[in-house]
Amino acid sequence: MLLKELRDKRGKAINDARAILDKAEKEKRDVTDDEMKSWNAFMAEEAKLQTQIEMEERQQKLDREAAEQKLADDKRAGKETDTTFKTDDEKRAENLIVTFRTWLKSGRITDKGADEFRALQADVDVSGGFLVAPEQFVKALIKAVDDLVYIRQHATVIPVTTSDSLGAPSLDTDPADADWTSEIGETQEDSSLALGGRSMTPHPLSKLVKVSLKLMRVAAISPDQLVQDRLAYKFGITQEKGFLTGSGSNQPLGVFTASGQGISTSRDISDGNTETSIMFDGLINAKYGLKAQYWPQARWIFHRDAVKQIAKLKDGEGRYIWQESVIAGQPDKIMNLPFHMSEYGPNTFESGLYVGILGDFRNYWIVDSLVFQIQRLVEKYALTNQIGFIGRAELDGMPVLEEAFVRVKLG
């Protein structure tokens, strides 16, 4: 089905659901059980269509990348007649990727590029199946993970080449306002600026993916792209959980984790919400609890169960505050600010619990170590005609400026 058809069907499901609420409101009565059943069915259809839209958009992106990869592979296959000048580093990078693909597919290190490849593996157990992935593969994998994890898409990402710690300053106290002074007047010292901090150390992260041997042989895309896509999905899930709810101990510090080293409880807003529901007044208070300077880059993150509640809310003029997008690549909006729906956000609606967040996620820092290893497992899955790949990376993350965020909390 074409993307336009999917978006049109999603828009119809949303309008049908809203028509039920509007009818009950117009007749000044509560929604009946049958109407609520129909409303839930329309919203379930909307969620299903939105998933299909996201999958189709991602598939189109992968198709484009596969076509570009094929062009690059074809160009490499005919490089004997290619007179384009290439530096030694460019030739070496090409050889490393070709050797890496062969290893992913067959477990062998070919002669082509073998010396350079083995030189990179001096401290790695090659005989045990461990190899450090070439930098090109690592960068492509991180880009693929970025596409899957909402916070990574908008955070400040700092690559580091080792697992050493990185000090992340957090602004604990604002300086006083600037002073008016004369041209040659003495500038007054301000001692109110205080910096806190948490050492950001890339922590080990690993995930296993299994691929059928037949798929490795007959897939139209190259082995490294196939493994990259599978690992990106697995790493994306774990990172999303860490960036949202991580404890900060040997893992990222999540935005929904109250902490003096990240976002403290002073940034929690519950006024206007009930003990079990998100309300329009609560969202208004949250939006205006964030300084306007952060609005241009700010976005909400909610679980779909929270969005289901918000979809029923109207402003003071009877307009729904959830505005669905009809443009490819553009997110839906809540109160004119974009939002993302994450399966790993909080969705327990009880008094005192978090149910959403609004923030400028450029003030969430992520440190990535480019040391990325892959282990190839053959015998373990031989009975199922599969091959296993364990990816191992190192990263950390945390919010560094709490005033750039507000958390939505129930009353």
C-alpha positions in Angstrom: 0.0 0.0 0.0 1.3 3.5 -0.9 2.3 5.8 1.9 -0.4 8.3 0.9 -3.0 5.6 1.2 -1.8 4.6 4.6 -1.8 8.2 5.8 -5.3 8.8 4.5 -6.6 5.7 6.2 -4.9 6.8 9.5 -6.4 10.2 9.2 -9.9 8.6 8.7 -9.5 6.4 11.8 -8.5 9.4 13.8 -11.5 11.5 12.5 -13.9 8.5 13.2 -12.6 8.2 16.7 -13.0 12.0 17.3 -16.5 11.9 15.9 -17.6 9.6 18.7 -16.3 11.9 21.4 -17.7 15.0 19.6 -21.2 13.4 19.4 -21.2 12.6 23.1 -20.0 16.1 24.0 -22.6 17.7 21.7 -25.3 15.7 23.3 -24.0 16.5 26.8 -23.6 12.9 27.9 -20.9 10.4 28.7 -19.6 8.1 26.0 -21.5 4.8 26.1 -19.7 1.4 26.5 -20.4 0.6 22.8 -19.0 3.9 21.7 -15.9 3.4 23.8 -15.4 0.0 22.3 -15.7 1.6 18.8 -13.3 4.4 19.9 -10.7 1.9 21.1 -11.0 0.0 17.8 -10.4 3.2 15.8 -7.4 4.1 17.9 -6.0 0.6 17.6 -6.4 0.9 13.8 -4.6 4.3 14.0 -1.7 2.8 16.0 -1.4 -0.2 13.5 -1.4 2.2 10.5 1.2 4.4 12.1 3.4 1.4 12.6 2.9 0.4 9.0 3.8 4.0 7.9 7.0 4.0 10.0 8.0 0.5 8.6 7.3 1.6 5.0 9.3 4.8 5.5 12.2 2.8 7.0 12.0 0.2 4.2 12.1 2.9 1.6 15.2 4.3 3.3 16.8 0.9 3.4 16.0 0.3 -0.3 17.7 3.6 -1.2 20.7 2.7 0.9 20.9 -0.8 -0.7 20.8 0.7 -4.1 23.6 3.1 -3.2 25.5 0.2 -1.7 25.0 -1.8 -4.9 26.3 1.1 -7.0 29.4 1.3 -4.7 29.9 -2.5 -4.9 29.6 -2.4 -8.7 32.1 0.4 -8.9 34.5 -1.6 -6.7 34.1 -4.7 -8.9 35.2 -2.7 -11.9 38.0 -0.9 -10.2 40.7 -2.6 -12.3 39.7 -0.2 -15.1 39.0 2.7 -12.8 41.6 5.4 -13.4 40.4 7.5 -10.5 43.2 8.3 -8.1 42.8 6.9 -4.6 45.0 7.5 -1.6 46.6 4.6 0.2 44.1 5.2 3.1 41.2 5.0 0.7 42.5 1.7 -0.8 43.2 0.3 2.7 39.6 1.2 3.8 38.1 -0.5 0.8 40.2 -3.7 1.4 39.2 -3.7 5.1 35.4 -3.6 4.3 35.8 -6.3 1.6 37.7 -8.5 4.1 35.2 -7.8 6.9 32.2 -8.8 4.6 33.9 -12.1 3.7 34.5 -12.8 7.4 30.9 -12.1 8.3 29.7 -14.5 5.5 32.2 -17.3 5.7 34.4 -16.8 8.8 37.5 -16.6 6.7 39.9 -13.7 6.4 40.9 -13.5 2.7 44.3 -12.5 1.5 43.0 -9.2 0.2 43.5 -6.7 3.0 44.5 -9.5 5.4 47.7 -7.9 6.6 45.9 -4.6 7.4 43.0 -6.4 9.0 45.2 -8.6 11.2 47.1 -5.5 12.2 43.9 -4.1 13.7 43.3 -7.3 15.6 46.5 -7.4 17.6 44.6 -7.3 21.0 41.6 -9.3 19.9 41.0 -13.1 20.0 40.7 -13.8 16.3 40.8 -17.6 16.8 37.9 -17.2 19.2 35.8 -15.4 16.6 36.2 -11.8 17.9 37.0 -9.0 15.5 36.9 -5.3 15.8 34.6 -3.9 13.1 36.0 -1.4 10.6 35.2 2.2 11.4 33.0 2.5 8.3 30.8 -0.3 9.7 30.6 1.3 13.1 29.6 4.7 11.8 26.9 3.1 9.6 25.6 1.1 12.6 25.5 4.1 14.8 23.6 6.0 12.1 21.1 3.1 11.8 20.6 3.1 15.6 20.0 6.9 15.5 17.1 6.3 13.1 15.5 3.9 15.6 16.1 5.6 18.9 14.3 9.0 19.5 16.6 10.5 22.0 19.8 9.7 20.0 18.3 11.6 17.0 18.2 14.8 19.0 20.9 14.4 21.6 24.4 15.8 21.6 26.5 12.7 20.6 30.2 12.8 21.4 32.4 10.1 19.8 35.4 8.9 21.9 38.1 6.6 20.7 38.7 4.9 24.1 36.7 3.8 27.1 38.2 6.6 29.2 35.7 8.7 31.2 34.4 12.1 30.0 33.5 14.7 32.6 30.1 16.1 31.8 29.4 19.5 33.5 25.9 20.1 34.7 24.7 23.6 35.3 23.4 23.6 38.9 23.0 27.3 39.5 22.5 30.1 37.0 24.8 33.2 37.2 23.1 36.4 38.1 22.0 38.8 35.3 24.7 40.9 33.5 25.5 44.3 34.9 25.2 47.6 33.1 28.5 49.4 33.3 30.5 52.2 31.7 32.9 51.8 28.9 35.9 51.6 31.3 34.1 50.4 34.3 35.3 47.4 36.2 33.4 44.2 35.5 31.8 42.7 38.6 32.7 39.1 39.4 29.9 36.7 39.8 30.3 33.8 42.2 26.8 32.2 41.9 27.6 29.9 38.9 28.0 26.4 40.2 28.8 23.3 38.2 28.0 19.8 39.2 28.8 16.7 37.2 28.8 13.0 36.7 31.7 11.2 35.1 30.5 9.7 31.8 32.2 6.4 31.2 31.3 4.3 28.1 29.9 1.1 29.6 29.9 -2.2 27.8 26.7 -3.1 25.9 26.2 -6.4 24.0 23.4 -7.9 21.9 23.0 -11.2 20.0 21.3 -11.5 16.6 20.8 -14.7 14.6 20.7 -14.9 10.8 19.9 -18.0 8.7 22.8 -19.3 6.7 20.6 -19.3 3.6 19.8 -15.6 4.0 23.5 -14.9 4.3 24.1 -16.7 1.0 21.2 -15.4 -1.1 20.4 -11.9 0.4 20.5 -9.1 -2.2 22.2 -6.8 0.3 25.8 -7.3 1.5 26.4 -9.3 4.7 27.6 -6.3 6.6 24.4 -4.4 5.8 22.3 -7.4 6.9 24.1 -7.8 10.2 24.2 -4.0 10.7 20.4 -3.8 10.3 19.7 -6.6 12.8 22.2 -5.2 15.4 20.8 -1.7 15.0 17.4 -2.9 16.0 18.7 -4.9 19.0 21.0 -2.1 20.2 18.3 0.5 19.6 15.9 -1.2 22.0 18.5 -1.4 24.8 19.7 2.2 24.3 16.1 3.6 24.3 15.5 1.9 27.6 18.7 3.2 29.0 18.2 6.8 27.8 14.7 6.9 29.2 14.8 4.9 32.5 18.5 4.0 33.1 19.7 4.1 36.7 23.1 5.7 35.8 25.0 2.9 37.5 27.0 1.1 34.8 24.4 2.3 32.3 23.1 5.6 31.1 21.2 8.0 33.4 17.7 8.2 32.0 15.5 11.2 31.7 12.7 9.6 33.8 15.2 8.8 36.6 15.0 11.5 39.3 18.6 12.4 40.2 20.6 15.4 41.4 23.2 14.4 38.7 20.6 14.6 35.9 17.1 15.9 36.2 16.0 16.4 39.8 12.4 16.3 41.2 12.3 20.1 41.0 11.6 19.7 37.2 8.5 17.5 37.9 5.1 19.1 37.2 1.9 17.4 38.4 -0.4 20.4 38.8 -3.5 20.1 36.6 -3.4 16.3 36.3 -5.5 13.9 38.3 -4.1 10.9 40.2 -4.8 8.6 37.3 -5.1 10.8 34.1 -3.2 13.4 32.1 -5.3 16.5 31.7 -5.1 19.6 29.4 -4.3 21.9 32.3 -1.4 19.5 33.3 0.1 19.7 29.8 -0.3 23.5 29.8 1.5 23.7 33.1 4.3 21.4 31.7 4.7 23.4 28.5 5.0 26.7 30.3 7.2 25.1 33.0 9.8 25.1 30.2 11.5 28.3 29.2 10.4 29.6 25.8 14.0 29.6 24.6 13.9 25.8 24.5 10.6 25.5 22.6 12.0 25.6 19.1 13.9 22.4 19.7 11.7 20.9 22.4 9.6 17.7 21.9 7.4 15.5 24.1 8.0 11.7 24.7 5.0 9.6 25.8 4.1 5.9 25.8 1.2 5.1 23.4 -1.1 4.5 26.4 -0.5 8.1 27.4 -1.1 9.3 23.9 -4.4 7.4 24.0 -5.4 9.6 26.9 -4.1 12.8 25.3 -6.0 12.0 22.1 -9.3 12.8 23.9 -8.2 16.2 25.2 -9.4 19.5 23.8 -8.3 23.1 24.5 -10.5 25.8 25.8 -11.9 26.4 22.3 -12.9 22.8 21.7 -9.9 21.9 19.5 -8.1 18.6 19.9 -4.6 19.3 21.2 -3.2 16.3 19.4 -2.4 17.2 15.8 -1.6 14.3 13.6 1.0 14.8 10.8 0.2 14.3 7.2 3.7 15.0 5.9 6.4 12.3 5.5 9.1 12.5 8.1 7.2 15.1 10.3 6.1 14.0 13.8 2.6 14.5 15.2 2.3 17.4 17.6 0.8 18.1 21.0 0.0 21.7 21.7 2.1 22.7 18.7 5.2 20.9 19.9 6.4 17.6 18.2 6.1 14.4 20.1 7.5 10.9 19.8 5.7 7.7 21.0 8.0 5.2 22.7 7.1 1.7 23.9 9.6 2.1 26.7 8.3 5.3 28.3 6.3 5.0 31.6 2.7 3.8 31.3 1.5 3.1 34.8 -1.1 5.7 35.6 -1.0 6.0 39.4 -0.6 9.0 41.7 3.0 10.4 41.8 4.3 8.5 38.8 5.9 9.9 35.6 3.9 9.7 32.4 5.8 11.9 30.0 8.6 14.4 29.4 9.1 17.6 27.4 12.6 18.8 26.7 15.3 20.1 24.4 17.2 16.8 24.0 20.3 18.6 22.7 21.0 18.8 26.5 21.1 15.0 26.8 24.7 14.0 26.1 25.7 10.6 24.7 29.3 9.4 24.5 30.0 6.6 22.0 33.2 4.5 22.0 34.1 3.5 18.5 35.6 0.3 19.8 33.0 -2.2 18.5 33.6 -5.9 18.4 31.6 -8.7 16.7 31.8 -12.3 17.7 30.8 -14.9 15.1 29.0 -18.1 16.5 28.7 -21.0 14.1 28.5 -24.3 16.0 26.1 -23.0 18.7 23.2 -22.6 16.1 24.2 -25.3 13.6 21.1 -27.4 14.3 18.8 -24.6 13.3 20.9 -23.6 10.2 21.7 -20.2 11.7 24.7 -18.2 12.5 24.9 -15.9 15.6 26.6 -12.5 15.8 27.3 -10.9 19.2 27.9 -7.2 18.9 29.7 -5.4 21.8 30.0 -1.7 22.2 30.6 0.9 24.9 28.5 4.0 25.6 27.0 6.3 28.3 24.5 9.1 28.4 22.9 11.6 30.7 21.0 14.9 30.8 23.4 17.8 31.5 21.1 20.8 31.9 18.0 20.0 33.9 16.2 23.3 33.2 15.9 22.2 29.5 13.5 19.4 30.6 10.1 19.1 32.5 8.6 15.8 33.5 4.8 15.2 33.4 3.7 13.6 36.6 0.3 12.5 37.9 -1.2 14.3 40.9 
